[in-house]
């Protein structure tokens, strides 16, 4: 029997991250319920989840509060915007489930602040999966100043039961991996604005550093809107200009060309294989 049999997990947000997180928990034997912004987006997310891998048992909930009421673990993987996460946490709290562990998959926001907004910071922590959650083995666990040690301990056990490796991170903007990679993203985007083709930047980095994806391919895969949200947090928190978003990224996000899922970002994906966006 799976180590996670009997664990009830609710996942909010059915973008690439929420879908992947729902899949890995369901495959490990947990009972998983998913919910997105409304019934229509939930149904669409569920359909996409079933299409992108072997069909899997994942239930849908009518709303966030319903999903939170009958869960042991609630993973929020909604859009990277603080206000959106606050209003979601209000809906989770309305379930009145005192035993619930609330995990945020945020890439950058303060876990302590999310915990305070939830009303019981002892139950809130960060569980930051990497994209795609079905393949990436690392999970950053972020302990807020008032997160209960037992809650962190349970989260570590769940990550181990998923066959993944947990690293414990301080509650600081962008945590470890995204923070260390920030200069790589920044300089790569700056090079593009200075006329170097994305392919050239990506080929150079892959060739020299042995990365599987170049930084610009990776940003397109992440979603430029998500990257922009993380950059804005880093700039706000550190006040250091080296974290400022590149204007070109902002323009691409405003135009809706947010990367691979949108069909276009630093590359054009309309013909299948990525080509230079004109
Ligand atoms: P996304 O922006 O592609 O999708 C977010 C989903 O949340 C959408 O389906 C949207 O309809 C839904 N949503 C928005 N407001 C909602 C609400 N109030 N209630 C329920 N659902 C709501 O995001 P993505 O890329 O899946 O990322 C989700 C989270 O995971 C973000 O916090 C992001 O920073 C983080 N993350 C993203 C990674 C990536 O590579 N994309 C990697 C690791 C973490």
py3Dmol code that shows the C-alpha trace and the ligand (Angstrom):
import py3Dmol

protein = """\
ATOM      1  CA  UNK A   1       0.000   0.000   0.000  1.00  0.00           C
ATOM      2  CA  UNK A   2       1.237   3.496  -0.850  1.00  0.00           C
ATOM      3  CA  UNK A   3       2.611   5.595   1.972  1.00  0.00           C
ATOM      4  CA  UNK A   4       0.198   8.342   0.988  1.00  0.00           C
ATOM      5  CA  UNK A   5      -2.946   6.185   0.958  1.00  0.00           C
ATOM      6  CA  UNK A   6      -5.463   7.877   3.211  1.00  0.00           C
ATOM      7  CA  UNK A   7      -3.972  11.347   2.724  1.00  0.00           C
ATOM      8  CA  UNK A   8      -6.520  13.811   1.347  1.00  0.00           C
ATOM      9  CA  UNK A   9      -4.959  16.536  -0.759  1.00  0.00           C
ATOM     10  CA  UNK A  10      -6.697  19.563  -2.267  1.00  0.00           C
ATOM     11  CA  UNK A  11      -4.885  21.472  -5.011  1.00  0.00           C
ATOM     12  CA  UNK A  12      -5.997  24.971  -6.032  1.00  0.00           C
ATOM     13  CA  UNK A  13      -4.919  26.357  -9.406  1.00  0.00           C
ATOM     14  CA  UNK A  14      -4.798  24.155 -12.480  1.00  0.00           C
ATOM     15  CA  UNK A  15      -1.992  25.794 -14.410  1.00  0.00           C
ATOM     16  CA  UNK A  16       1.004  23.602 -15.270  1.00  0.00           C
ATOM     17  CA  UNK A  17       2.153  23.506 -11.637  1.00  0.00           C
ATOM     18  CA  UNK A  18      -1.174  22.650 -10.001  1.00  0.00           C
ATOM     19  CA  UNK A  19      -1.858  19.945 -12.600  1.00  0.00           C
ATOM     20  CA  UNK A  20       1.581  18.409 -12.078  1.00  0.00           C
ATOM     21  CA  UNK A  21       1.309  18.541  -8.288  1.00  0.00           C
ATOM     22  CA  UNK A  22      -2.149  16.946  -8.390  1.00  0.00           C
ATOM     23  CA  UNK A  23      -0.770  14.188 -10.610  1.00  0.00           C
ATOM     24  CA  UNK A  24       2.239  13.355  -8.443  1.00  0.00           C
ATOM     25  CA  UNK A  25       0.111  13.124  -5.283  1.00  0.00           C
ATOM     26  CA  UNK A  26      -2.556  11.025  -7.015  1.00  0.00           C
ATOM     27  CA  UNK A  27       0.094   8.700  -8.463  1.00  0.00           C
ATOM     28  CA  UNK A  28       1.529   8.260  -4.968  1.00  0.00           C
ATOM     29  CA  UNK A  29      -1.868   7.054  -3.710  1.00  0.00           C
ATOM     30  CA  UNK A  30      -3.344  10.206  -2.118  1.00  0.00           C
ATOM     31  CA  UNK A  31      -7.010  11.114  -2.639  1.00  0.00           C
ATOM     32  CA  UNK A  32      -6.776  14.325  -4.664  1.00  0.00           C
ATOM     33  CA  UNK A  33      -9.359  17.044  -5.285  1.00  0.00           C
ATOM     34  CA  UNK A  34      -8.670  19.984  -7.572  1.00  0.00           C
ATOM     35  CA  UNK A  35     -10.226  23.391  -7.975  1.00  0.00           C
ATOM     36  CA  UNK A  36      -9.516  26.437 -10.161  1.00  0.00           C
ATOM     37  CA  UNK A  37     -11.055  29.917 -10.268  1.00  0.00           C
ATOM     38  CA  UNK A  38     -14.562  28.764 -11.209  1.00  0.00           C
ATOM     39  CA  UNK A  39     -16.432  25.683 -12.429  1.00  0.00           C
ATOM     40  CA  UNK A  40     -15.526  26.224 -16.057  1.00  0.00           C
ATOM     41  CA  UNK A  41     -11.784  26.640 -15.485  1.00  0.00           C
ATOM     42  CA  UNK A  42     -11.833  23.696 -13.065  1.00  0.00           C
ATOM     43  CA  UNK A  43     -13.421  21.476 -15.717  1.00  0.00           C
ATOM     44  CA  UNK A  44     -10.936  22.695 -18.338  1.00  0.00           C
ATOM     45  CA  UNK A  45      -7.996  22.094 -15.986  1.00  0.00           C
ATOM     46  CA  UNK A  46      -9.240  18.601 -15.131  1.00  0.00           C
ATOM     47  CA  UNK A  47      -9.560  17.753 -18.839  1.00  0.00           C
ATOM     48  CA  UNK A  48      -6.025  18.991 -19.519  1.00  0.00           C
ATOM     49  CA  UNK A  49      -4.693  17.055 -16.542  1.00  0.00           C
ATOM     50  CA  UNK A  50      -6.192  13.850 -17.924  1.00  0.00           C
ATOM     51  CA  UNK A  51      -4.830  14.539 -21.431  1.00  0.00           C
ATOM     52  CA  UNK A  52      -1.246  15.212 -20.474  1.00  0.00           C
ATOM     53  CA  UNK A  53      -0.521  11.806 -18.957  1.00  0.00           C
ATOM     54  CA  UNK A  54      -2.162   8.478 -18.227  1.00  0.00           C
ATOM     55  CA  UNK A  55      -5.777   9.033 -17.031  1.00  0.00           C
ATOM     56  CA  UNK A  56      -5.791   9.321 -13.259  1.00  0.00           C
ATOM     57  CA  UNK A  57      -8.356   9.536 -10.471  1.00  0.00           C
ATOM     58  CA  UNK A  58      -8.580  13.185  -9.439  1.00  0.00           C
ATOM     59  CA  UNK A  59     -11.864  14.691  -8.232  1.00  0.00           C
ATOM     60  CA  UNK A  60     -13.015  18.255  -8.764  1.00  0.00           C
ATOM     61  CA  UNK A  61     -14.518  20.482  -6.071  1.00  0.00           C
ATOM     62  CA  UNK A  62     -17.264  23.049  -6.574  1.00  0.00           C
ATOM     63  CA  UNK A  63     -15.213  25.719  -4.794  1.00  0.00           C
ATOM     64  CA  UNK A  64     -12.108  26.390  -2.724  1.00  0.00           C
ATOM     65  CA  UNK A  65     -13.911  26.230   0.638  1.00  0.00           C
ATOM     66  CA  UNK A  66     -15.426  22.848  -0.203  1.00  0.00           C
ATOM     67  CA  UNK A  67     -12.031  21.530  -1.287  1.00  0.00           C
ATOM     68  CA  UNK A  68     -10.432  22.714   1.981  1.00  0.00           C
ATOM     69  CA  UNK A  69     -13.115  21.278   4.240  1.00  0.00           C
ATOM     70  CA  UNK A  70     -12.326  17.630   3.547  1.00  0.00           C
ATOM     71  CA  UNK A  71      -8.548  17.783   3.130  1.00  0.00           C
ATOM     72  CA  UNK A  72      -5.461  17.099   5.246  1.00  0.00           C
ATOM     73  CA  UNK A  73      -3.190  19.104   2.942  1.00  0.00           C
ATOM     74  CA  UNK A  74      -4.175  22.098   0.823  1.00  0.00           C
ATOM     75  CA  UNK A  75      -1.654  23.083  -1.854  1.00  0.00           C
ATOM     76  CA  UNK A  76      -2.192  26.469  -3.440  1.00  0.00           C
ATOM     77  CA  UNK A  77      -0.688  26.806  -6.916  1.00  0.00           C
ATOM     78  CA  UNK A  78      -2.667  29.755  -8.210  1.00  0.00           C
ATOM     79  CA  UNK A  79      -1.341  32.767 -10.099  1.00  0.00           C
ATOM     80  CA  UNK A  80       1.760  34.470  -8.594  1.00  0.00           C
ATOM     81  CA  UNK A  81      -0.043  37.543  -7.241  1.00  0.00           C
ATOM     82  CA  UNK A  82      -0.139  38.345  -3.547  1.00  0.00           C
ATOM     83  CA  UNK A  83      -3.712  39.712  -3.510  1.00  0.00           C
ATOM     84  CA  UNK A  84      -5.023  36.653  -5.348  1.00  0.00           C
ATOM     85  CA  UNK A  85      -3.346  34.374  -2.819  1.00  0.00           C
ATOM     86  CA  UNK A  86      -4.792  36.397   0.101  1.00  0.00           C
ATOM     87  CA  UNK A  87      -8.318  36.116  -1.193  1.00  0.00           C
ATOM     88  CA  UNK A  88      -7.821  32.385  -1.780  1.00  0.00           C
ATOM     89  CA  UNK A  89      -6.586  31.942   1.814  1.00  0.00           C
ATOM     90  CA  UNK A  90      -9.758  33.670   3.063  1.00  0.00           C
ATOM     91  CA  UNK A  91     -11.773  31.032   1.261  1.00  0.00           C
ATOM     92  CA  UNK A  92      -9.610  28.249   2.711  1.00  0.00           C
ATOM     93  CA  UNK A  93     -10.013  29.630   6.229  1.00  0.00           C
ATOM     94  CA  UNK A  94     -13.790  29.751   5.774  1.00  0.00           C
ATOM     95  CA  UNK A  95     -13.745  25.945   5.752  1.00  0.00           C
ATOM     96  CA  UNK A  96     -12.894  26.015   9.487  1.00  0.00           C
ATOM     97  CA  UNK A  97     -10.611  22.983   9.145  1.00  0.00           C
ATOM     98  CA  UNK A  98      -8.237  23.450  12.112  1.00  0.00           C
ATOM     99  CA  UNK A  99      -6.131  20.374  11.287  1.00  0.00           C
ATOM    100  CA  UNK A 100      -5.415  21.448   7.708  1.00  0.00           C
ATOM    101  CA  UNK A 101      -1.829  21.966   6.543  1.00  0.00           C
ATOM    102  CA  UNK A 102      -1.736  24.836   4.019  1.00  0.00           C
ATOM    103  CA  UNK A 103       1.156  24.759   1.560  1.00  0.00           C
ATOM    104  CA  UNK A 104       1.897  27.484  -0.949  1.00  0.00           C
ATOM    105  CA  UNK A 105       3.769  26.723  -4.166  1.00  0.00           C
ATOM    106  CA  UNK A 106       4.695  30.406  -4.496  1.00  0.00           C
ATOM    107  CA  UNK A 107       8.014  31.121  -6.228  1.00  0.00           C
ATOM    108  CA  UNK A 108       8.738  34.288  -4.331  1.00  0.00           C
ATOM    109  CA  UNK A 109       6.213  35.527  -1.785  1.00  0.00           C
ATOM    110  CA  UNK A 110       6.639  35.637   1.995  1.00  0.00           C
ATOM    111  CA  UNK A 111       5.358  32.498   3.703  1.00  0.00           C
ATOM    112  CA  UNK A 112       5.191  34.356   7.026  1.00  0.00           C
ATOM    113  CA  UNK A 113       2.944  36.982   5.478  1.00  0.00           C
ATOM    114  CA  UNK A 114       0.713  34.386   3.829  1.00  0.00           C
ATOM    115  CA  UNK A 115       0.541  32.562   7.185  1.00  0.00           C
ATOM    116  CA  UNK A 116      -0.488  35.725   9.001  1.00  0.00           C
ATOM    117  CA  UNK A 117      -3.143  36.431   6.385  1.00  0.00           C
ATOM    118  CA  UNK A 118      -4.478  32.890   6.757  1.00  0.00           C
ATOM    119  CA  UNK A 119      -5.024  33.543  10.455  1.00  0.00           C
ATOM    120  CA  UNK A 120      -3.068  30.557  11.762  1.00  0.00           C
ATOM    121  CA  UNK A 121       0.580  30.869  10.646  1.00  0.00           C
ATOM    122  CA  UNK A 122       1.516  27.664  12.486  1.00  0.00           C
ATOM    123  CA  UNK A 123      -0.282  25.662   9.756  1.00  0.00           C
ATOM    124  CA  UNK A 124       1.216  27.428   6.705  1.00  0.00           C
ATOM    125  CA  UNK A 125       4.453  26.618   4.888  1.00  0.00           C
ATOM    126  CA  UNK A 126       5.947  26.752   1.409  1.00  0.00           C
ATOM    127  CA  UNK A 127       6.185  23.597  -0.712  1.00  0.00           C
ATOM    128  CA  UNK A 128       7.882  24.838  -3.850  1.00  0.00           C
ATOM    129  CA  UNK A 129       7.853  22.229  -6.610  1.00  0.00           C
ATOM    130  CA  UNK A 130       9.822  22.663  -9.829  1.00  0.00           C
ATOM    131  CA  UNK A 131       8.467  22.544 -13.354  1.00  0.00           C
ATOM    132  CA  UNK A 132       7.367  19.964 -14.395  1.00  0.00           C
ATOM    133  CA  UNK A 133       6.496  18.490 -10.979  1.00  0.00           C
ATOM    134  CA  UNK A 134       6.153  15.037 -12.524  1.00  0.00           C
ATOM    135  CA  UNK A 135       9.838  15.007 -13.496  1.00  0.00           C
ATOM    136  CA  UNK A 136      11.700  17.377 -11.177  1.00  0.00           C
ATOM    137  CA  UNK A 137      12.860  15.743  -7.977  1.00  0.00           C
ATOM    138  CA  UNK A 138      13.593  18.770  -5.818  1.00  0.00           C
ATOM    139  CA  UNK A 139      11.039  20.439  -3.553  1.00  0.00           C
ATOM    140  CA  UNK A 140      11.985  23.492  -1.498  1.00  0.00           C
ATOM    141  CA  UNK A 141      10.249  23.486   1.885  1.00  0.00           C
ATOM    142  CA  UNK A 142       9.920  26.959   3.356  1.00  0.00           C
ATOM    143  CA  UNK A 143       9.292  27.429   7.031  1.00  0.00           C
ATOM    144  CA  UNK A 144       7.732  30.743   8.023  1.00  0.00           C
ATOM    145  CA  UNK A 145       8.749  32.331  11.337  1.00  0.00           C
ATOM    146  CA  UNK A 146       5.687  30.838  13.021  1.00  0.00           C
ATOM    147  CA  UNK A 147       5.235  27.583  11.105  1.00  0.00           C
ATOM    148  CA  UNK A 148       4.885  24.646  13.487  1.00  0.00           C
ATOM    149  CA  UNK A 149       7.890  22.290  13.393  1.00  0.00           C
ATOM    150  CA  UNK A 150       5.534  19.299  13.244  1.00  0.00           C
ATOM    151  CA  UNK A 151       3.909  20.747  10.103  1.00  0.00           C
ATOM    152  CA  UNK A 152       7.346  21.058   8.479  1.00  0.00           C
ATOM    153  CA  UNK A 153       8.120  17.488   9.534  1.00  0.00           C
ATOM    154  CA  UNK A 154       4.929  16.153   7.938  1.00  0.00           C
ATOM    155  CA  UNK A 155       5.615  18.047   4.727  1.00  0.00           C
ATOM    156  CA  UNK A 156       9.093  16.522   4.557  1.00  0.00           C
ATOM    157  CA  UNK A 157       7.606  13.055   4.972  1.00  0.00           C
ATOM    158  CA  UNK A 158       5.096  13.676   2.191  1.00  0.00           C
ATOM    159  CA  UNK A 159       7.836  14.893  -0.139  1.00  0.00           C
ATOM    160  CA  UNK A 160       9.888  11.782   0.622  1.00  0.00           C
ATOM    161  CA  UNK A 161       6.822   9.589  -0.029  1.00  0.00           C
ATOM    162  CA  UNK A 162       6.526  11.238  -3.467  1.00  0.00           C
ATOM    163  CA  UNK A 163      10.063   9.990  -4.162  1.00  0.00           C
ATOM    164  CA  UNK A 164      11.386  13.545  -4.122  1.00  0.00           C
ATOM    165  CA  UNK A 165      14.083  15.361  -2.189  1.00  0.00           C
ATOM    166  CA  UNK A 166      13.218  18.191   0.174  1.00  0.00           C
ATOM    167  CA  UNK A 167      15.540  21.058   1.017  1.00  0.00           C
ATOM    168  CA  UNK A 168      14.638  23.353   3.863  1.00  0.00           C
ATOM    169  CA  UNK A 169      14.849  27.042   2.898  1.00  0.00           C
ATOM    170  CA  UNK A 170      14.691  30.282   4.796  1.00  0.00           C
ATOM    171  CA  UNK A 171      11.608  32.391   4.211  1.00  0.00           C
ATOM    172  CA  UNK A 172      13.288  34.874   1.897  1.00  0.00           C
ATOM    173  CA  UNK A 173      12.297  36.169  -1.558  1.00  0.00           C
ATOM    174  CA  UNK A 174      12.728  33.573  -4.325  1.00  0.00           C
ATOM    175  CA  UNK A 175      14.107  31.006  -1.820  1.00  0.00           C
ATOM    176  CA  UNK A 176      17.232  29.212  -3.118  1.00  0.00           C
ATOM    177  CA  UNK A 177      17.099  28.044  -6.731  1.00  0.00           C
ATOM    178  CA  UNK A 178      15.164  30.934  -8.275  1.00  0.00           C
ATOM    179  CA  UNK A 179      17.258  33.429  -6.364  1.00  0.00           C
ATOM    180  CA  UNK A 180      20.576  31.976  -7.448  1.00  0.00           C
ATOM    181  CA  UNK A 181      19.350  31.754 -11.064  1.00  0.00           C
ATOM    182  CA  UNK A 182      18.067  35.336 -11.120  1.00  0.00           C
ATOM    183  CA  UNK A 183      21.275  36.893 -12.552  1.00  0.00           C
ATOM    184  CA  UNK A 184      21.278  34.212 -15.260  1.00  0.00           C
ATOM    185  CA  UNK A 185      17.726  35.142 -16.267  1.00  0.00           C
ATOM    186  CA  UNK A 186      18.429  38.853 -16.006  1.00  0.00           C
ATOM    187  CA  UNK A 187      21.595  38.893 -18.112  1.00  0.00           C
ATOM    188  CA  UNK A 188      20.115  36.535 -20.712  1.00  0.00           C
ATOM    189  CA  UNK A 189      17.100  38.775 -21.235  1.00  0.00           C
ATOM    190  CA  UNK A 190      19.305  41.851 -21.320  1.00  0.00           C
ATOM    191  CA  UNK A 191      21.426  40.260 -24.054  1.00  0.00           C
ATOM    192  CA  UNK A 192      18.265  39.749 -26.137  1.00  0.00           C
ATOM    193  CA  UNK A 193      17.346  43.414 -25.785  1.00  0.00           C
ATOM    194  CA  UNK A 194      20.882  44.186 -26.978  1.00  0.00           C
ATOM    195  CA  UNK A 195      20.347  42.193 -30.161  1.00  0.00           C
ATOM    196  CA  UNK A 196      21.675  38.725 -29.354  1.00  0.00           C
ATOM    197  CA  UNK A 197      19.260  36.016 -30.553  1.00  0.00           C
ATOM    198  CA  UNK A 198      17.667  33.833 -27.848  1.00  0.00           C
ATOM    199  CA  UNK A 199      19.018  30.703 -29.591  1.00  0.00           C
ATOM    200  CA  UNK A 200      22.546  32.030 -29.322  1.00  0.00           C
ATOM    201  CA  UNK A 201      22.244  32.823 -25.618  1.00  0.00           C
ATOM    202  CA  UNK A 202      20.619  29.458 -24.866  1.00  0.00           C
ATOM    203  CA  UNK A 203      23.136  27.468 -26.912  1.00  0.00           C
ATOM    204  CA  UNK A 204      26.033  29.208 -25.172  1.00  0.00           C
ATOM    205  CA  UNK A 205      24.720  28.547 -21.678  1.00  0.00           C
ATOM    206  CA  UNK A 206      23.799  24.937 -22.430  1.00  0.00           C
ATOM    207  CA  UNK A 207      27.150  24.349 -24.080  1.00  0.00           C
ATOM    208  CA  UNK A 208      29.196  25.884 -21.311  1.00  0.00           C
ATOM    209  CA  UNK A 209      27.240  24.996 -18.192  1.00  0.00           C
ATOM    210  CA  UNK A 210      25.653  21.724 -19.238  1.00  0.00           C
ATOM    211  CA  UNK A 211      22.108  22.900 -18.409  1.00  0.00           C
ATOM    212  CA  UNK A 212      19.333  20.887 -20.050  1.00  0.00           C
ATOM    213  CA  UNK A 213      17.471  24.049 -21.031  1.00  0.00           C
ATOM    214  CA  UNK A 214      18.813  27.481 -21.831  1.00  0.00           C
ATOM    215  CA  UNK A 215      17.607  30.364 -19.617  1.00  0.00           C
ATOM    216  CA  UNK A 216      15.278  31.831 -22.260  1.00  0.00           C
ATOM    217  CA  UNK A 217      13.738  28.474 -23.133  1.00  0.00           C
ATOM    218  CA  UNK A 218      13.275  27.946 -19.424  1.00  0.00           C
ATOM    219  CA  UNK A 219      11.606  31.334 -18.934  1.00  0.00           C
ATOM    220  CA  UNK A 220       9.212  30.573 -21.793  1.00  0.00           C
ATOM    221  CA  UNK A 221       8.492  27.215 -20.159  1.00  0.00           C
ATOM    222  CA  UNK A 222       7.963  28.803 -16.736  1.00  0.00           C
ATOM    223  CA  UNK A 223       5.639  31.460 -18.151  1.00  0.00           C
ATOM    224  CA  UNK A 224       6.888  35.036 -18.415  1.00  0.00           C
ATOM    225  CA  UNK A 225       3.976  36.284 -16.262  1.00  0.00           C
ATOM    226  CA  UNK A 226       5.112  34.020 -13.430  1.00  0.00           C
ATOM    227  CA  UNK A 227       8.742  35.071 -13.870  1.00  0.00           C
ATOM    228  CA  UNK A 228       7.691  38.739 -13.862  1.00  0.00           C
ATOM    229  CA  UNK A 229       5.752  38.234 -10.623  1.00  0.00           C
ATOM    230  CA  UNK A 230       8.839  36.702  -8.962  1.00  0.00           C
ATOM    231  CA  UNK A 231      11.090  39.485 -10.276  1.00  0.00           C
ATOM    232  CA  UNK A 232       8.754  42.118  -8.885  1.00  0.00           C
ATOM    233  CA  UNK A 233       8.841  40.460  -5.457  1.00  0.00           C
ATOM    234  CA  UNK A 234      12.657  40.328  -5.507  1.00  0.00           C
ATOM    235  CA  UNK A 235      12.932  43.994  -6.491  1.00  0.00           C
ATOM    236  CA  UNK A 236      10.379  45.095  -3.908  1.00  0.00           C
ATOM    237  CA  UNK A 237      11.997  43.093  -1.100  1.00  0.00           C
ATOM    238  CA  UNK A 238      15.676  43.743  -1.810  1.00  0.00           C
ATOM    239  CA  UNK A 239      15.375  47.162  -3.463  1.00  0.00           C
ATOM    240  CA  UNK A 240      18.404  46.217  -5.529  1.00  0.00           C
ATOM    241  CA  UNK A 241      18.282  47.281  -9.205  1.00  0.00           C
ATOM    242  CA  UNK A 242      19.900  44.032 -10.308  1.00  0.00           C
ATOM    243  CA  UNK A 243      16.520  42.396  -9.623  1.00  0.00           C
ATOM    244  CA  UNK A 244      14.507  44.780 -11.783  1.00  0.00           C
ATOM    245  CA  UNK A 245      12.383  43.209 -14.508  1.00  0.00           C
ATOM    246  CA  UNK A 246      13.561  43.761 -18.071  1.00  0.00           C
ATOM    247  CA  UNK A 247      11.103  46.067 -19.915  1.00  0.00           C
ATOM    248  CA  UNK A 248      10.939  43.604 -22.826  1.00  0.00           C
ATOM    249  CA  UNK A 249       9.586  40.919 -20.469  1.00  0.00           C
ATOM    250  CA  UNK A 250       6.905  43.299 -19.259  1.00  0.00           C
ATOM    251  CA  UNK A 251       5.974  44.120 -22.867  1.00  0.00           C
ATOM    252  CA  UNK A 252       5.725  40.440 -23.759  1.00  0.00           C
ATOM    253  CA  UNK A 253       3.487  39.792 -20.742  1.00  0.00           C
ATOM    254  CA  UNK A 254       1.269  42.781 -21.550  1.00  0.00           C
ATOM    255  CA  UNK A 255       0.865  41.489 -25.102  1.00  0.00           C
ATOM    256  CA  UNK A 256      -0.167  38.059 -23.772  1.00  0.00           C
ATOM    257  CA  UNK A 257       2.904  36.423 -25.291  1.00  0.00           C
ATOM    258  CA  UNK A 258       3.838  34.770 -22.013  1.00  0.00           C
ATOM    259  CA  UNK A 259       5.836  31.819 -23.343  1.00  0.00           C
ATOM    260  CA  UNK A 260       5.387  28.262 -24.479  1.00  0.00           C
ATOM    261  CA  UNK A 261       1.831  27.708 -23.177  1.00  0.00           C
ATOM    262  CA  UNK A 262       0.721  30.900 -24.948  1.00  0.00           C
ATOM    263  CA  UNK A 263       2.405  29.820 -28.211  1.00  0.00           C
ATOM    264  CA  UNK A 264       4.883  32.681 -28.138  1.00  0.00           C
ATOM    265  CA  UNK A 265       7.345  34.359 -25.809  1.00  0.00           C
ATOM    266  CA  UNK A 266      11.068  34.678 -26.433  1.00  0.00           C
ATOM    267  CA  UNK A 267      10.449  31.960 -29.037  1.00  0.00           C
ATOM    268  CA  UNK A 268       7.571  31.319 -31.439  1.00  0.00           C
ATOM    269  CA  UNK A 269       5.999  27.860 -30.903  1.00  0.00           C
ATOM    270  CA  UNK A 270       3.262  28.136 -33.537  1.00  0.00           C
ATOM    271  CA  UNK A 271       4.937  25.589 -35.836  1.00  0.00           C
ATOM    272  CA  UNK A 272       5.650  23.097 -33.049  1.00  0.00           C
ATOM    273  CA  UNK A 273       9.406  23.432 -32.874  1.00  0.00           C
ATOM    274  CA  UNK A 274      10.548  26.688 -31.185  1.00  0.00           C
ATOM    275  CA  UNK A 275      11.676  29.345 -33.696  1.00  0.00           C
ATOM    276  CA  UNK A 276      12.927  32.823 -33.181  1.00  0.00           C
ATOM    277  CA  UNK A 277       9.966  35.162 -32.565  1.00  0.00           C
ATOM    278  CA  UNK A 278       9.882  37.897 -35.227  1.00  0.00           C
TER     279      UNK A 278
END
"""
ligand_1 = """\
44
LIG
P -0.424 29.855 -14.045
O -0.482 31.321 -13.871
O -0.097 29.263 -15.378
O -1.793 29.181 -13.569
C -2.442 29.587 -12.414
C -3.816 28.940 -12.330
O -4.456 29.437 -11.150
C -4.729 29.268 -13.511
O -5.319 28.072 -13.960
C -5.771 30.220 -12.898
O -7.040 30.111 -13.506
C -5.797 29.726 -11.457
N -6.326 30.679 -10.501
C -6.115 32.002 -10.468
N -6.772 32.538 -9.415
C -7.376 31.512 -8.769
C -8.193 31.415 -7.606
N -8.507 32.508 -6.895
N -8.625 30.195 -7.201
C -8.284 29.094 -7.895
N -7.523 29.119 -9.013
C -7.075 30.319 -9.437
O 0.606 29.386 -12.933
P 1.668 28.189 -12.793
O 2.814 28.389 -13.700
O 0.958 26.876 -12.778
O 2.184 28.544 -11.317
C 1.338 28.489 -10.186
C 2.116 28.858 -8.953
O 3.290 28.033 -8.849
C 2.622 30.309 -8.900
O 2.603 30.738 -7.561
C 4.051 30.180 -9.421
O 4.890 31.210 -8.970
C 4.459 28.849 -8.819
N 5.525 28.147 -9.534
C 5.592 28.186 -10.915
C 6.603 27.513 -11.574
C 6.657 27.524 -13.073
O 7.700 27.108 -13.640
N 5.635 27.975 -13.778
C 7.621 26.745 -10.851
C 7.420 26.716 -9.421
C 6.422 27.418 -8.804
"""
view = py3Dmol.view(width=600, height=400)
view.addModel(protein, "pdb")
view.setStyle({"model": 0}, {"cartoon": {"style": "trace"}})
view.addModel(ligand_1, "xyz")
view.setStyle({"model": 1}, {"stick": {}})
view.zoomTo()
view.show()
